[in-house]
Amino acid sequence: MKQMRLNYRHLYYFWAVAHDGHLTRTAARLNLSQSALSVQIKLLEERLGHALFVRQGRQLHLTEAGRVALDHADSIFATGQEMLATLEGVESTRQILRVGALSTLSRNFQINFLRPILGLQDVEVSLKSGSLAELMDGLETLRLDVALMNREPSSDTLVPYVIHHVDEQAIGLVGTLSRLDPDQPLVSLLREQPMILPTTASAVRVAFDSLVNRQDIQPRVIAEVDDMAMMRLLAVEDIGLALVPRIVVQDELASGRLVEAIERPPITETFFAVTMERRFPNLLLKRLLTSDGLRRIE
């Protein structure tokens, strides 16, 4: 018996509802009864062998299979528009990678992580920033394919996250040349110069506090900042020495606007990419992630 071909009318109705998130509203817009629209989607689910929606209150939310189907439907219907606009030179169908990042995370790190796929003709990157809770919710609801952060999510969860250890950066002291003599000993710099530090919630700050306690140093803290970009700007403004990963200030170091102490504190910062255990993983992630350093949270 021949396998039934995909009915693109059913797919179109699913696509419309998926973008509206509301069956009644979509039915009214398409001038259909709600029951007729439900039947069309049910037929598509039977053809694909997967539920595409789950209902939460009055809203419809995509399942993982639904998210995969929507990505393909977006491409399919975009291709139809491309066919109609061929003479205008419309680009070919694009793959989408949805990336979330902590709002305080180094922009340089984000660019370096995404560099292998940036600028590819067939790839679109959706990049959103947010809090840790917002990122984890985005992963759980399949609105994000990967979340970038410099802290590990809590292991106290029932959601099967996978933590990818993607980078580890040495922490250095940076400042303007007028303030920082690169050859000056680290202990001397910590005693004499005002410091721009991460907040006490940061793992880097915890390690720094432990270091100065062991050395019996009481640093003069002039600013506590939870945003790496702001730490960089404050260092450029010459208000003190900033304790940051080199990647955060790589452009300023290259241009000479900032210099780094030769003696670095024995502190590192780890960067993570967090994904979900998914039956249908986004294939673009294979270009960005390796199996090295993976640790699963069950």
Secondary structure, DSSP 4 states (H G I P E B T S, - for coil): -PPPPP-HHHHHHHHHHHHH--HHHHHHHTT--HHHHHHHHHHHHHHHTS--EEEETTEEEE-HHHHHHHHHHHHHHHHHHHHHTGGGTPPPP-EEEEEEEETTS-HHHHHHHHTTTTT-TTEEEEEEEE-HHHHHHHHHTTS-SEEEESSPPPS--SS-EEEEEEEEEEEEEEE-TTT--TTS-HHHHHHHSEEEEE-TTSHHHHHHHHHHHHTT---EEEEEES-HHHHHHHHHTTSSEEEEEGGGGHHHHHHTSSEE-SS--S-EEEEEEEEE--SS--TTHHHH--STTEEEE-
